[in-house]
Amino acid sequence: MKESYTLAQGAVTTGSSPQDRYKAVWLIFFILGLGTLLPWNFFMTATLYFTSRLGESQNISSVDRVANMNVTGTAEDSRTYLQSTFNSVMTLCAMLPLLVFSCLNSFIHQRIPQQVRILCSLVAICFVFMVTAILVKVSMEPLPFFTITMIKIVFINSFGAILQGSLFGLAGLLPASYTTPIMSGQGLAGTFAALAMICAIASGSEISDCAFGYFITACVVILFAIGSYMVLPRLDFFRYYSMKDKTEYQTHENHSELDTKVDLIRKGEPNGIDPRNPTNGDSHVPNHKSSVFSIFRKIWIMALCVCLVFTITIGVFPAVTADVKTSIAGNTTWDGYFTPVSCFLVFNVFDWAGRSLTAVCMWPGKDSLLLPLMVIFRVIFIPLFMLCNVLPRRNLPVVFAHDAWYIIFMIFFSISNGYLASLCMCFGPKKVLPHEAETAGAIMAFFLSLGLALGAVSSFLFRYVI
């Protein structure tokens, strides 16, 4: 191991960068991106399981549950207080820790090693899902089950925020294209969960059995992500870039120290300080530990762009889009699959495509004004979806009633979300110095989480207006 470290350090010194053989580092970052969001996507997919545990009847098949959905998207049978408040409390317990710990990670990442942050987060999330899978088979009263579930949501999103921020910070040390596999892996997580939802509906299995399968699959994926991450430090390509900024700084510091000594000899002044210019002695020493705020000033445009992308997306998806109903009357089969397919599957597939597109195309550039304009232009999707066949509605008319309009809007909405968000996350760490890249990545992850939180809040307003 020591010999490999020396070889990698030699590569940094000579300037010859090793190749990412077999795209191993790229694949590991893809797996880590998948492991970041797949557990939470499965958790949300199992929402019907959680709400069924909070009522009287717990053994309900997925087909029966879909058949009992009315136009409001809620079950026709009377719901308990815990069932009716589950989604809103879940959103609060998810977004608040996500935002707080994303912000916290921006400041603590310099004090806690990234290996500790990433491994501890993955192990903690895996443990929570193991407990969740076990509880599927354990009978429990609704109130204790509700309380434990919310505590688990807080833990999952707290550790998930640290994990996500640490991964984007780590990817910031590598070339810009290595943020793409994280975003692409997260996109695949949503597609995987949407397909699992459709398969569960088609199988007619009991919700508890489907949920157990979700949680066990999430545990397997997390364990696979842990194994992949442990291989990462052994790869020369990763070691080269993770050491590059430190080596460059050390070399620059040695040159600065030599310059200072030369000044001492030439000027003959004690401590190298010229009375006529007291700051001359340390003018060449770089400020390696840049503050979070000084780094933010360099990337604030990219940070606000990624925040706005997710504010618009979460503002209407799924709060508005999931309530769009099919205009094709009399087709009960399509009615049952309309929302899972046209809303969740279409969104996740094209979002994944948009995220992956940055691997082959990164236009416009990081300094182009066209990128912020494209992000702002996405606001148009808010009124477009609000004017679709959203039911129930009180105020706005239905302008785009046909299913085709809704699906077309969803395709452009999702692919622009994935592409622009991935582009911003790639460009953010590349607008700063190499030793500031990890902090820049953590800041970008915080603003991503901020966008999710603002979108969740604004979704209530958009749905109320309709």
C-alpha positions in Angstrom: 0.0 0.0 0.0 2.9 2.3 0.9 4.5 1.6 -2.5 1.3 2.4 -4.3 1.0 5.7 -2.4 4.6 6.6 -3.4 3.9 5.8 -7.0 0.8 8.0 -7.0 2.7 10.8 -5.3 5.4 10.5 -7.9 2.7 10.8 -10.7 1.4 14.0 -9.1 4.9 15.4 -8.9 5.8 14.7 -12.5 2.4 15.8 -13.7 1.6 12.5 -15.5 -2.0 11.6 -14.7 -2.9 7.9 -14.6 -5.9 6.6 -16.5 -9.2 5.4 -15.1 -8.8 1.8 -16.1 -12.0 0.0 -17.0 -13.8 3.1 -15.9 -13.6 1.7 -12.4 -13.7 5.0 -10.5 -16.6 6.2 -12.7 -18.6 3.0 -11.9 -17.9 3.3 -8.2 -19.2 6.8 -8.1 -22.3 5.6 -10.1 -22.9 2.9 -7.4 -22.4 5.4 -4.6 -25.0 7.7 -6.3 -27.4 4.8 -6.6 -26.8 4.0 -2.9 -27.5 7.6 -1.9 -31.1 7.8 -3.2 -32.3 4.3 -3.8 -33.1 3.6 -0.1 -35.1 6.8 0.3 -36.9 6.2 -3.0 -37.9 2.8 -1.8 -39.0 4.3 1.5 -41.3 6.7 -0.3 -42.5 4.0 -2.7 -43.7 2.1 0.4 -45.8 5.0 1.6 -49.0 2.9 1.2 -47.5 0.2 3.5 -46.8 2.8 6.2 -50.3 4.3 6.0 -51.9 0.9 6.0 -50.1 0.0 9.2 -51.6 3.2 10.8 -55.2 2.0 10.1 -57.3 -0.9 11.2 -56.7 -3.1 8.1 -53.1 -4.0 7.4 -53.3 -6.9 5.0 -54.3 -5.0 1.9 -53.1 -6.0 -1.6 -51.6 -3.4 -3.9 -54.3 -4.0 -6.5 -57.1 -3.4 -3.9 -55.4 -0.2 -2.8 -55.2 1.1 -6.3 -58.8 0.2 -7.0 -59.9 2.1 -3.9 -58.4 5.3 -4.9 -60.8 8.1 -5.8 -60.1 11.4 -7.7 -58.5 13.0 -4.7 -55.8 10.4 -4.6 -56.8 9.2 -1.1 -58.5 5.9 -0.1 -62.3 6.0 -0.2 -62.5 4.4 3.3 -62.3 6.8 6.2 -58.7 7.5 7.3 -57.5 7.9 10.8 -55.8 11.0 12.0 -52.3 9.4 11.8 -53.0 8.3 8.2 -54.2 11.7 7.1 -51.2 13.5 8.6 -48.5 11.0 7.6 -47.4 12.6 4.3 -47.2 16.1 5.7 -45.3 15.0 8.8 -43.0 12.8 6.7 -42.2 15.8 4.5 -41.3 17.9 7.5 -39.2 15.1 9.1 -37.4 14.6 5.8 -36.7 18.1 4.6 -35.7 19.8 7.9 -32.9 17.3 8.8 -31.8 17.2 5.1 -31.4 21.0 5.1 -29.8 21.3 8.5 -27.2 18.5 8.0 -26.4 19.6 4.5 -25.5 23.0 5.9 -23.6 21.4 8.8 -21.6 19.2 6.4 -20.3 22.4 4.6 -18.5 23.4 7.8 -17.5 20.1 9.5 -16.1 18.4 6.4 -12.7 19.9 7.1 -12.6 18.6 10.6 -14.0 15.0 10.1 -12.3 12.8 7.5 -14.4 12.0 4.5 -13.9 8.3 5.0 -15.5 8.5 8.4 -18.4 10.7 7.1 -19.2 8.4 4.1 -18.8 5.0 5.7 -20.6 5.9 9.0 -23.5 7.4 6.9 -23.8 4.3 4.8 -23.6 1.9 7.8 -26.2 4.0 9.7 -28.7 4.1 6.8 -28.2 0.3 6.2 -28.9 -0.3 9.9 -32.1 1.8 9.8 -33.4 -0.2 6.8 -32.6 -3.5 8.5 -34.7 -2.4 11.4 -37.5 -1.3 9.1 -37.5 -4.7 7.3 -37.7 -6.5 10.7 -40.6 -4.3 11.8 -42.6 -5.4 8.7 -43.0 -8.7 10.5 -43.7 -7.3 13.9 -47.2 -6.3 15.1 -47.4 -2.8 16.6 -50.0 -0.3 17.7 -50.4 2.7 15.2 -49.0 5.4 17.5 -45.7 3.7 18.4 -45.3 2.6 14.8 -45.9 6.2 13.6 -43.4 7.6 16.1 -40.7 5.1 15.2 -41.2 5.6 11.5 -40.7 9.4 11.9 -37.6 8.9 13.9 -36.2 6.6 11.2 -37.0 9.2 8.5 -35.1 11.8 10.5 -32.1 9.5 10.8 -32.2 8.5 7.1 -32.2 12.1 5.9 -29.7 13.3 8.4 -27.1 10.7 7.4 -28.2 11.0 3.8 -27.5 14.7 3.8 -23.9 14.1 5.1 -23.4 11.3 2.6 -24.6 13.3 -0.4 -22.6 16.4 0.6 -19.5 14.3 1.2 -19.8 12.5 -2.2 -20.2 15.7 -4.2 -17.3 17.2 -2.3 -15.2 14.1 -3.1 -16.2 14.3 -6.7 -15.2 17.9 -6.8 -11.6 16.8 -6.5 -11.8 14.8 -9.7 -12.4 16.1 -13.3 -15.8 17.7 -13.8 -17.2 14.6 -15.6 -17.0 12.6 -12.4 -20.0 14.4 -10.8 -22.1 12.9 -13.7 -22.0 9.3 -12.4 -23.3 10.4 -9.0 -26.2 12.3 -10.6 -26.8 9.4 -13.0 -26.9 6.9 -10.2 -29.4 9.0 -8.3 -31.5 9.1 -11.5 -31.4 5.3 -11.8 -32.5 5.0 -8.2 -35.8 6.8 -9.0 -36.3 4.7 -12.1 -35.7 1.5 -10.2 -38.2 2.5 -7.5 -40.9 3.5 -10.1 -40.5 0.1 -11.9 -40.8 -1.7 -8.5 -44.0 0.2 -7.9 -45.5 -0.9 -11.2 -44.4 -4.5 -10.7 -46.0 -4.5 -7.3 -49.3 -3.3 -8.7 -49.1 -5.9 -11.5 -48.3 -8.8 -9.1 -51.2 -8.1 -6.8 -49.1 -8.9 -3.8 -49.8 -7.7 -0.3 -48.4 -4.3 0.5 -46.4 -5.7 3.4 -44.6 -8.3 1.2 -43.8 -5.6 -1.4 -42.4 -3.3 1.3 -40.3 -6.1 2.8 -38.8 -6.6 -0.6 -38.1 -2.9 -1.0 -36.2 -2.6 2.3 -34.2 -5.8 1.8 -33.2 -4.6 -1.7 -32.1 -1.2 -0.2 -29.9 -3.0 2.3 -28.2 -5.1 -0.4 -27.6 -2.0 -2.5 -26.1 -0.1 0.5 -23.8 -3.0 1.3 -22.7 -3.1 -2.3 -22.0 0.7 -2.1 -19.9 0.2 1.1 -17.8 -2.5 -0.6 -17.3 -0.3 -3.7 -16.2 2.7 -1.6 -13.6 0.6 0.2 -12.1 -0.3 -3.1 -11.9 3.4 -4.2 -8.7 4.4 -2.3 -6.8 1.5 -3.9 -7.2 2.9 -7.4 -4.3 5.0 -8.8 -6.6 7.4 -10.7 -8.5 8.3 -7.6 -5.4 8.7 -5.4 -3.8 10.9 -8.0 -6.6 13.5 -7.9 -7.4 13.2 -4.2 -3.7 14.0 -3.5 -3.2 16.5 -6.3 -4.4 19.7 -4.6 -2.4 18.9 -1.4 0.8 18.2 -3.4 0.3 21.4 -5.5 -0.2 23.4 -2.3 2.8 21.9 -0.6 5.0 22.6 -3.6 3.7 26.2 -3.9 4.3 26.7 -0.1 7.9 25.4 -0.4 8.6 27.9 -3.2 7.0 30.7 -1.1 9.2 29.8 1.8 12.3 29.9 -0.4 11.3 33.3 -1.8 10.9 34.6 1.8 14.4 33.4 2.7 15.8 35.2 -0.4 14.1 38.4 0.8 15.7 37.9 4.2 19.2 37.7 2.7 18.6 40.6 0.3 17.0 43.0 2.7 18.9 42.1 5.8 15.8 42.7 7.9 14.9 40.6 10.9 12.1 38.1 10.3 12.0 39.2 6.6 9.9 42.2 7.4 10.7 45.5 5.6 9.8 48.5 7.8 8.6 50.3 4.7 6.3 47.4 3.8 5.3 45.4 6.9 3.2 42.9 4.8 6.0 42.0 2.4 7.3 39.1 4.4 4.1 37.0 4.0 2.7 38.4 0.8 3.5 35.3 -1.2 2.1 32.8 1.2 -1.2 31.4 -0.1 -4.3 31.2 2.1 -4.9 27.4 1.9 -7.8 27.4 4.3 -10.3 29.5 2.5 -13.5 30.3 4.3 -16.8 28.8 3.2 -18.2 32.3 2.4 -15.2 33.2 0.2 -15.7 30.0 -1.8 -19.5 30.7 -2.0 -18.8 34.1 -3.6 -17.1 32.2 -6.5 -19.9 29.7 -7.1 -23.0 31.5 -6.0 -24.5 31.5 -9.5 -24.2 27.8 -9.9 -25.5 27.3 -6.3 -28.6 29.4 -6.9 -29.2 27.7 -10.2 -29.2 24.2 -8.8 -31.4 25.5 -5.9 -33.9 27.0 -8.4 -33.9 23.8 -10.6 -35.1 21.6 -7.6 -37.4 24.3 -6.2 -39.3 24.3 -9.5 -39.2 20.5 -9.8 -40.3 19.6 -6.3 -42.8 22.4 -6.3 -45.0 20.5 -8.8 -43.7 16.9 -8.7 -45.4 15.0 -7.2 -47.7 17.3 -5.4 -49.4 18.5 -8.6 -48.4 16.0 -11.2 -49.5 13.0 -9.2 -53.1 14.4 -9.1 -53.4 14.6 -12.9 -56.0 12.1 -14.0 -56.4 10.4 -17.4 -58.9 11.8 -19.8 -59.6 8.4 -21.3 -62.8 7.2 -19.8 -63.9 3.6 -19.3 -60.4 2.1 -19.4 -59.9 0.9 -15.8 -56.6 -0.8 -16.5 -55.0 2.4 -17.9 -56.6 4.3 -15.1 -54.8 2.2 -12.5 -51.4 2.5 -14.3 -51.7 6.1 -15.4 -50.0 7.8 -12.5 -47.3 5.2 -11.9 -46.4 5.1 -15.6 -47.0 8.7 -17.0 -45.9 10.5 -13.8 -43.3 8.5 -11.9 -41.8 6.2 -14.5 -41.7 8.8 -17.3 -40.2 11.4 -14.9 -37.5 9.1 -13.5 -36.5 7.6 -16.9 -36.0 11.0 -18.6 -34.5 12.6 -15.5 -32.0 9.7 -15.6 -31.4 10.4 -19.3 -30.8 14.1 -18.6 -28.4 13.4 -15.8 -26.5 10.9 -18.0 -26.4 13.3 -21.0 -23.7 15.4 -19.3 -21.3 12.5 -19.8 -21.2 13.3 -23.5 -22.3 16.9 -23.7 -21.7 19.8 -21.2 -23.3 22.8 -23.0 -23.5 25.7 -22.2 -20.2 26.3 -20.5 -19.7 27.1 -16.8 -19.3 30.9 -17.5 -22.1 31.2 -20.0 -25.1 33.4 -19.1 -27.3 31.0 -21.1 -27.2 28.4 -18.3 -29.0 30.6 -15.7 -31.5 31.7 -18.3 -32.3 28.1 -19.2 -32.8 27.4 -15.5 -35.1 30.4 -15.0 -37.1 29.4 -18.2 -38.2 26.2 -16.4 -40.6 28.2 -14.4 -43.0 27.8 -17.4 -43.6 24.2 -16.3 -45.5 25.3 -13.2 -48.5 26.9 -15.0 -48.4 24.2 -17.7 -48.9 21.4 -15.2 -51.4 23.4 -13.2 -53.6 23.7 -16.4 -53.5 20.0 -17.0 -56.4 17.7 -15.8 -55.5 18.0 -12.1 -58.4 16.8 -9.9 -59.9 18.0 -7.7 -59.7 21.7 -8.7 -61.5 24.8 -7.6 -60.1 27.8 -9.3 -58.2 27.2 -12.6 -59.7 25.9 -15.8 -58.4 22.7 -17.6 -56.6 23.8 -20.8 -54.5 20.7 -21.5 -57.0 17.9 -20.9 -55.6 15.2 -23.1 -53.1 12.7 -21.7 -50.6 13.4 -24.5 -50.1 17.0 -23.4 -49.3 15.9 -19.9 -46.8 13.2 -21.0 -45.1 15.7 -23.4 -44.7 18.3 -20.6 -43.4 15.6 -18.3 -40.7 14.5 -20.8 -39.3 18.0 -21.2 -39.8 18.8 -17.6 -37.8 15.7 -16.4 -35.0 15.7 -18.9 -34.3 19.5 -18.3 -34.3 18.8 -14.5 -31.7 16.0 -14.8 -29.5 17.8 -17.4 -29.4 21.3 -15.8 -29.0 20.0 -12.2 -26.2 17.7 -13.3 -24.5 20.5 -15.2 -24.6 22.9 -12.3 -23.3 20.2 -9.9 -20.4 19.5 -12.3 -19.5 23.1 -12.9 -19.7 24.4 -9.3 -16.4 22.8 -7.9 -14.6 23.7 -11.1 -15.0 27.5 -10.6 -12.7 27.4 -7.5 -9.1 26.5 -6.8 -8.2 22.8 -6.5 -7.9 22.8 -2.7 -11.3 24.5 -2.4 -13.1 22.0 -4.6 -14.3 19.7 -1.8 -15.8 22.6 0.1 -17.4 23.9 -3.1 -19.0 20.4 -3.7 -20.4 20.4 -0.1 -21.9 23.9 -0.6 -23.5 22.8 -3.9 -25.0 19.8 -2.1 -26.4 22.2 0.5 -28.1 24.4 -2.1 -29.5 21.3 -3.8 -31.1 20.3 -0.4 -32.3 23.9 0.0 -34.0 23.7 -3.4 -35.7 20.5 -2.2 -37.0 22.1 0.9 -38.2 25.3 -0.8 -39.9 23.1 -3.4 -41.7 21.1 -0.7 -43.0 24.3 0.9 -44.1 25.9 -2.4 -45.9 22.7 -3.4 -48.6 23.4 -0.8 -49.2 26.9 -2.4 -49.3 25.6 -6.0 -51.8 22.8 -5.1 -53.9 25.3 -3.2 -54.1 27.7 -6.2 -55.5 24.9 -8.4 
